[in-house]
Amino acid sequence: MHIQVLGAHNCESQNSKLVSLLIDDVLAIDAGALTSSLSFEAQQKIKAILLTHHHYDHIRDIPTIAMNLFLRQATINVYSIPPVYDALVTHLLNDELYSNFLQQPAPNPTVRFTVIESDKPLRIEGYTVLAVPVNHNVPTVGYQVASADGKVVFYTSDTGPGLADCWQRVSPQLLITEVTAPDKYKQWAAQSGHLAPSLLKQELTSFRELNGYLPQVVVVHMSPHLEKEIEAEIAAVSKALGGSITLAYEGMELNL
């Protein structure tokens, strides 16, 4: 399993992009940086997109990749929970802000949306995908993706503390999770459904107690102007736990 980090941050600039992951060139998770990070040819290789929640930085490139595929008479399968579908229909693909590619062109729309249920495994493009609820300030799911050869990654998406129930449902070799701010903002982070380094330490300690091991951990969704502080505090957490915890960056490649 080959994983590309297309976007690793919560703010966009010339050097930072919104969170998006790409697995084996065919399965994307979240759409903050799909079109800005990939060539037209690479976009056409994507067969499915998993969306974790309806915040703009996670769904932003759905209209733009849809337009690119529409012009090439191609289609894309999008999977997520009902609030994400509602947001796309109401706010993005509503024929006012952008064309409704959920219905156009008839009878074969560019975007084929499938509403999923949490805790029910699905087979998507040869992978076993499990959506698991996490603790954000809007309905949000993380995704465990398992390949046919037994490689397993779990991406929490945006989440706050209190993940014990989630940890009991997953068994990844690689955990991709978030740390939005350093510890001086940890109260704000927890209240808004995010993690700071000390909060992540608590959650990883819980993971190890429940599952008996600690996977490789990669952190995304950092606030760029606070990243140096986050990096230093994450290094301390990694040392304290005796595990591999690293910050992601745009263009990072991971192999399982």
C-alpha positions in Angstrom: 0.0 0.0 0.0 1.4 3.3 -1.1 0.1 6.5 0.5 0.7 10.0 -0.7 0.1 13.0 1.5 -1.3 15.6 -0.9 -2.1 18.1 1.8 -1.0 18.1 5.4 -2.3 21.3 6.9 -5.4 23.2 7.9 -4.5 26.4 6.1 -3.4 26.9 2.5 -0.5 28.9 1.0 2.1 28.4 -1.6 3.8 25.9 0.6 0.9 24.3 2.6 -2.2 22.5 1.3 -5.4 21.3 2.9 -5.6 17.7 4.0 -5.9 15.0 1.3 -4.5 11.5 1.1 -4.2 9.2 -1.9 -3.8 5.5 -1.6 -2.3 3.5 -4.5 -3.3 6.3 -6.9 -6.9 5.2 -6.9 -8.5 5.8 -3.5 -8.5 9.4 -2.1 -9.5 10.3 1.4 -10.8 13.9 1.9 -10.6 16.5 -0.9 -8.8 19.5 0.4 -6.0 19.4 -2.2 -7.0 16.9 -4.9 -7.0 19.2 -8.0 -4.2 21.5 -6.9 -1.8 18.6 -6.2 -2.5 16.2 -9.1 -2.2 16.4 -12.9 -5.3 15.9 -15.0 -4.0 12.4 -15.8 -3.5 11.5 -12.1 -7.0 12.8 -11.3 -8.5 10.5 -13.9 -6.8 7.5 -12.2 -8.8 8.1 -9.0 -11.7 5.7 -8.7 -13.2 6.7 -5.4 -13.1 9.5 -2.8 -13.9 8.9 0.9 -15.1 12.1 2.7 -14.8 12.3 6.5 -17.1 15.3 7.2 -18.5 18.4 5.6 -16.2 21.1 6.7 -15.0 23.1 3.7 -11.3 22.2 3.9 -12.2 18.5 3.5 -14.7 18.7 0.6 -13.4 21.8 -1.2 -12.1 20.1 -4.4 -15.1 17.9 -5.1 -16.6 20.6 -7.5 -13.3 21.1 -9.2 -12.4 17.5 -9.7 -16.0 16.9 -10.9 -15.6 19.7 -13.5 -12.3 18.2 -14.7 -13.9 14.7 -15.0 -17.1 16.1 -16.6 -15.1 17.7 -19.4 -13.4 14.3 -20.0 -16.7 12.4 -19.8 -15.4 10.5 -16.8 -17.1 9.7 -13.4 -16.0 9.5 -9.8 -17.5 7.5 -6.9 -17.8 9.5 -3.6 -18.6 7.9 -0.3 -19.6 9.5 3.0 -22.2 10.0 5.7 -25.5 11.8 5.1 -24.5 15.3 6.4 -21.8 15.4 3.7 -24.2 14.6 1.0 -26.5 17.3 2.3 -23.7 19.9 2.3 -22.7 19.1 -1.2 -26.3 19.4 -2.5 -27.1 22.5 -0.5 -23.9 24.5 -0.6 -21.5 23.3 -3.4 -23.2 21.4 -6.2 -26.4 23.3 -6.2 -26.4 24.8 -9.8 -25.7 28.2 -8.3 -22.3 28.1 -6.7 -21.3 25.2 -9.0 -22.9 22.8 -11.4 -24.8 19.9 -9.8 -22.6 17.1 -10.9 -24.6 14.7 -8.7 -27.2 14.9 -11.4 -25.3 16.0 -14.5 -25.0 14.8 -17.1 -28.1 12.7 -17.2 -28.4 9.8 -17.2 -24.8 9.2 -16.0 -23.8 11.9 -13.5 -20.2 12.7 -13.0 -20.3 12.3 -9.2 -21.9 9.0 -8.0 -22.5 9.5 -4.2 -23.0 6.5 -1.9 -24.2 7.1 1.6 -22.4 4.8 4.0 -23.1 3.6 7.5 -20.6 3.6 10.4 -19.2 0.3 11.6 -20.3 -1.6 8.4 -17.3 -2.7 6.3 -17.6 -2.0 2.6 -15.6 -3.3 -0.4 -14.4 -0.3 -2.4 -12.1 -0.7 -5.3 -10.6 -3.8 -3.9 -10.1 -2.4 -0.4 -12.1 -3.2 2.8 -13.2 0.2 4.2 -14.6 0.7 7.6 -16.0 4.1 8.7 -15.7 4.8 12.4 -17.2 7.8 14.3 -14.7 10.2 15.9 -15.2 13.2 18.2 -15.4 16.4 16.1 -17.8 19.3 16.3 -19.8 18.1 13.4 -20.6 14.4 12.5 -17.3 12.9 11.4 -16.0 9.5 10.6 -12.5 8.2 10.3 -11.6 5.5 7.7 -9.8 2.2 8.2 -8.6 1.0 4.8 -7.3 -2.6 4.4 -5.7 -3.9 1.3 -6.0 -7.5 0.0 -2.5 -8.2 1.2 -3.3 -7.3 4.8 -1.9 -3.7 4.9 -4.1 -1.5 7.1 -4.2 2.3 7.6 -6.6 4.3 9.8 -7.1 8.0 9.3 -9.0 9.7 12.0 -9.6 13.0 10.2 -10.4 15.9 12.5 -11.0 14.7 16.0 -10.9 15.7 19.6 -10.1 13.5 22.7 -12.1 10.6 23.9 -11.3 7.9 21.2 -11.4 4.8 23.3 -14.5 3.4 21.5 -12.9 4.2 18.2 -9.7 2.4 19.1 -11.5 -0.8 19.9 -12.9 -0.9 16.3 -9.6 -0.5 14.4 -6.2 -2.3 14.2 -3.9 -0.3 11.8 -0.3 -0.7 11.1 -0.3 3.0 10.3 -2.3 5.6 12.1 -2.8 9.0 10.5 -4.3 11.5 12.9 -4.4 15.2 13.6 -2.8 17.7 15.8 -4.1 21.2 15.1 -2.3 23.3 17.7 0.4 23.1 20.4 -0.3 22.5 24.0 -0.8 26.1 24.9 -4.0 25.9 23.0 -5.1 22.4 24.2 -8.2 23.7 26.0 -9.4 25.3 22.8 -8.4 22.3 20.8 -10.4 19.9 23.0 -13.5 22.2 23.0 -13.5 22.5 19.2 -12.9 18.9 18.5 -9.2 18.8 17.8 -6.0 17.5 19.4 -2.9 19.0 20.8 0.3 17.0 21.5 -0.5 16.2 25.1 -4.0 15.2 24.1 -2.6 12.9 21.4 -0.3 11.4 24.0 -3.4 10.5 26.1 -5.2 9.0 23.1 -2.2 6.9 22.0 -1.7 5.7 25.6 -5.3 4.6 25.5 -4.8 2.9 22.1 -1.8 0.9 23.5 -3.7 -0.1 26.6 -6.7 -1.4 24.6 -4.9 -3.0 21.6 -1.5 -4.0 23.1 0.7 -2.2 20.6 1.3 1.3 19.2 1.3 1.7 15.4 3.4 4.0 13.4 1.8 7.5 13.7 1.8 10.3 11.2 0.3 13.7 12.1 -1.6 16.0 9.8 -3.9 19.1 10.0 -1.2 21.3 11.6 -1.7 25.1 11.8 1.4 26.2 9.7 2.3 29.2 11.8 2.4 27.0 14.9 4.1 24.0 13.3 7.5 24.4 14.9 5.9 24.3 18.4 3.8 21.3 17.4 6.9 19.5 16.0 8.9 20.0 19.2 6.1 18.8 21.4 5.3 15.8 19.2 9.0 14.8 19.4 8.7 14.8 23.2 5.5 12.7 23.0 7.3 10.2 20.6 10.2 9.9 23.0 8.0 9.4 26.0 5.9 6.7 24.3 8.8 5.0 22.6 7.1 5.0 19.3 7.3 6.5 15.8 5.3 9.8 15.6 6.2 12.2 12.8 4.6 15.2 11.2 3.4 14.9 7.6 4.3 17.2 4.8 3.0 17.9 1.3 4.4 15.2 -1.0 5.2 12.8 1.8 5.1 9.1 0.7 4.4 6.2 3.0 4.6 2.5 2.2 3.1 -0.4 4.0 
